[in-house]
Amino acid sequence: MAALLASVGCSVVYPPGWHQAPNRLENFKARDTYVINPWLYLHRLGAYKIMIEQTAFSMESFGSDNSGNILWGLPLQFGWQFSSERTRDLSNMTSCGFSTGDQCISYNSWWASMNYYLSIVPFLGMIHAQYFQVPPSSIRIMSPGHDAHLYCNDFNSCNNIQPRLVTRWSEFFTLLKNESLRRDLSTSALKDKYLTAMWRAHVESIETALPLFKGKESWMSDVENSFGTNWANLVHFIATTHFSTDNKNTVINQIKYLPQRLLWDSDKPPKAPGLTSDQNKALIVFQVFDKLNYYTEGWLLRVWQKTMCTPRRVESDVTFWRISYRIRSPPSWIFSNCSNTSGNQVANLVLEMQ
């Protein structure tokens, strides 16, 4: 972890296996079709790599070496899931993910199943947005050996599950193509348009996937299960901030706040061994947000969305966190990229309250 933190100062930090993953659709060609097996780590990572490289031209003003691409959050999150062993088969019904060097992604993994809707579904959206000069029917996404009906693998089957699912991602990728040609938008305005569309699609994927994979939660420990569902539900709050999921932002916050190993029932946050103080505190915060929103029947999220980024909201939330959870100040990502309050204004207000 220390080595990865040290490398954040570089232009781009890559998920594990990035340089071995395919970066062109042609790499998946098998006779007259293109076959992607999302149950192999490098294949799913390759789908991400294609998305990152195909959209580089739309976000070249956001950072050098495509570092500002807001899609980086997706493969980096998948890489974290894989390296922290969250994509292996915790049901013990198969040996998927347990062998040294094993590239297997288990359909029994709740994390891997949720991620399917944030990897293959966006990729299908890119196909529908006509990024490739091949018929969509020539691109084949392989189904898992079990529960295949839960994993849609083309535009029609996904929209049968949720009519807006692939459409949201298709709209996002179409926006990238169209808006990148405009010269009347500032970089910040363009980025905010992209983030609005991306987070809308992201939330749609999460909301669609959560009820589908309730049955896979039982393979995790209660503590890991709680963390996973809390993290998924927190996406609604993060999306409202228009958090920029570029390479640097994602890496810094992922390392700082997310546990780098599976959680077990013996773990008792905020004193789980092997986790940093920030990671332990974050687990509590994730749980608090989820429980408060649940017991208020969504009121907390509605208020959050209405008052997001106002100075009064920042001040009241910082005070709330301090008093209730003994946290000196909330994580910076909560207030980043506010559309009606600049990041500097928020930072200065938080600093004044130290």
N, C-alpha and C positions, 0 to 999 in steps of 0.2 A: 504494500500500500504506500509506503514511504517513497518508493521509486516512482510510482505513478503520480503521486502528488508533486514530486520534484519535476516531473515532465510536463506538468500542466502549463508551465511557462512557454513550452514549445507551441508551434502553431496549431498542431492537431494531435490529439491522443486517440488511439484506435482501440476498438474492442478486440478481445483475443481472436486470433486467426484471420484478421481483416485482410492481410496481404495474401492469404491463401484462398480467399473466397472468390468466386467468379464475379466479374464486373461487367459482363456483357451477356445479353440474352443468348447470343450464339454459343456461349460456353455450355448452355444447357441443351443444345440441339441433339436430337436422336432421330435420325432419318428426316422425316418431314414434319416432326413435331419438336416442341421444346418442353422438356420434362423437368419439373422442379419438385424435389422431395423435401417438403418443409420439416420432415422428421429427422433430417440430418442437419447438424449445426451449420456447416459451411454452406449448404444449400439455402437455408433460411437467411443466413447472414449475407449470402450472395444477392438475394432479392433486395435486401436493404442497401447493399453496395450499389446496385443498379439504380435504385431510387435516388441515392445521394449524388451519384455522378451524373445522372440524367437531368437533375434539377440545378446543377452547379451554375449554369448560365443565368438562371433566374435570381440567384442570390449572391452574385459575384461582388456586389457592393457591400455585403455584410461582413466581409473579412477575407483575409488572404488564404490561399490554399483551400478554399471552400469551408473554412473553419466556422463561418457564420451561418452555414446552412441550418435552418431550424428543424430539419429532419434528423439531425444527429442524436437527439434524445432517444429515438426509437432503437437503433442498433446498439447504442451504449447501454441502454436498459437491458436489452436482450443479452449482451455480453456479460453484464453483471449477474443476471439470472443464471447463465451458464456457468460462470466461474465460481459462483457461490453454491453450486450444486442444486439449484432450485428447479432445474429442468429434467432431473433424473426421475426414475420411477420409485417413488416413496412407498408405493403399495406393495413392493417386493413380488409382484406378479411376473415381472420380467427383470432382466439384468440391465436394462437400458440405462446407460449413463454411469455405470459403476466401474467399468474397466478403464485402465489407464489409456488415455488417448481416445476414448470412446466418443464419437461424434453424435451418438444417438440422442434424440430429443423425445421424451416420453409423452404419449397421449394421456397417460395417467397423471401427469404433472399439472396441477392447477395453474401454476405460473406459465408453463409452456402453452397450455390451452388458451389462457387469457391472451398471451402474447400473439397467438395465431391471428387474432382479430386486430392486432396492431402491427402485423407484418404482411401476411398474405392478403388480407382484405385491402390495406392501402395499395399493395402491388396490383391487385385487380382494378382498383380505382385508376391507377396509372395506365393500365392496359386500356380501360374504357375511355380514357382521355386521349387515346391515340398517340402515345409516345413511341410506339413501335410500328415499323412498317411491315407487319405480318398480321394475318387474320387472327383475331382473338381466339378463335376455335383451335388454332394450332398450338396454343400454350396450355399445357396440361399440368395441373397441380395435383400431386398424388395424395390420396386419402390415407388416413392411418388404418391400422389393422383392426381397430375397434372403435365404436361410437362414430363411425364416419358421417352419420347424419348431422352431427354437431359442428362439423367443419365444412362450411360451404366452400366450393372451389371454382366457382365461376360467377359471373355477374347475376344471372337469373337465380341461382340457388341461394346466393347471399341475400338478394332482395326479397326472396320468399320468406326468409327469417325476419328481416327488418327492411321494409321498402326503401328507407333512406340510407341504408348502411354503405354500400359501395358508392352510391350517388354522392354522398358527402365528400368522400375521398376523391372522386372524379371531379367534383366541383373545385376542390382545392388544387389539384394538379392542372386543371384547365386554367384556373386563375393564375398560376405560376407562369404558364405559357403566354397568356394574354397581357397581364400587367407588366411583365418584364420588358415589354416593348415600349411602354409609356415613358416619356421623359418629363412629364409635368408633375410627377410625384417625388417628394423627398425620400431619402433612404429610410428615414424613421416611419414615414407614412406608409411606404410600401411594405415595410416589415410588419407593421401593425395589421395591415390588410391580410397578409399571409398568415400571421399568428391567429387572427380571428377565425379564418377558415380552417386552419389546421386543428385548433383546439375544439372547434365544433365537431369535426370529424372524429377526433380522438375520443371525445366524450361519448359520441354515438357508438363507437366501437366498444368502449367499456360498458356502457349501459346494456348493449346487446349481449355481450359475453357473460356478464356476471350471473344472470339466472341460468344460463346454459350449463355452467360448470359447478353449480352448487354441490353436486354429487362427488366432485373430486376434492373438495375441501377436507373430507374425512381422512385422507391419506397424510395430511400434515399434522404436526403437533398443534395443540390448541393455541399456543403462543404464536406460532408461525401463521396459523390460519387467521388469527386476529390481526396480525401485522399485514398480511396480504389483503384482506378485505378492507381494512382501514386505509391502506395505501391506495387501493383502487377508488374508494369513495372520496379520498382527499383530492383526486384529480379534478373534481368539480370546482373545488376552491382554488387550486392552482391555475386552472384554465381561465378563471375570471381575472386573474392578475396579468394574463397574456405573458406569462413567463417565457422568456426566449430560450428555447431548447437547442441553442447552438452548442458547439463542441465544448468550449471552455466552461460555460455555465453549467452544463449537464455534468461534466466530469467533477468539477469542484463540489457541487451539492450532493452528487451521488456518493462520492467517497466520504464526505463529511457526515451525512445523515442516514445513509442506508446501511444496515448490517451486512457485513461481508461474508457471512456464513449463515447456514440454516439456524433457525431458532428452535429450541426444544422446550418441553414442559418444565425442565429444571431451571430455565432462564426466568428471572424475575426482574424485568425492567422497573426502575432505572438502575438495577445492579446486575445486569446480565454480564457474565465474565467474557472477556475477550472482545468486548465492544467498547468503543470510545465513549467518553462522557456525552458528547454530542449525539452519538447514535442512540445511546440509552434514553436521553431526554427526548429525542425525536420520536421514539416508539411511544412514549407517553403522550406526546402532543398529537400524534396521528390518532391515537385511541380517543383522546378527549374530543377532538373535532368530530369523529364518527359518532360517538355516544351522544354528544350534545345535539348534533343534527338529527339523530334518530329520535331522541326523546322530545325534541321540539317539533317533530314531524316536518322537518325540512325548513323550519323557520330560520335557523341559523344561516343556512346557505342563501336563502332569499334576502336576508338582511345584508349578508356579506356582499352579494351581487349588487345590491342597490347602493351601498355606501362605500364600495371598493374605491380605494385610492384618495379619499378625501382626508385632509389633515386631521379632522376630528376623529375619523375612524382609526387612523394610525395611532394617535395618542391614546385613545381608549383601549385599543387592542394591546398595545405595549404594556399599559398598566395592568390590564386583565391577566396577561401571561405572567407578569412578575408576581402579582399577589397570589394567584391561584396555583401556579406551578413552579414558583421560585426560579423562573428562567429570566435572566437579566434582560434579554431582548430576544424577540422572535427571529427565526432564520430569515436571512435577507431575501430569499426567493419569494417570500410571501408578499413583499411590497415591490418587487422588481417589475420594471416595464409597465408601470401604471399609466393609463392613457390620459388621465386628467390631473396627474400630479407627477412631476418629474422625479426621477430616481434620486437626484441630488437633494430635492426638497424633503423627500422621505428620509434619506440618510441623515440629513442635518437634524430633523426633528427627533429621530431615534437617539442620535448622539447627545442632544440637549437633555434627554430624559435619563441619561446614564447616572 
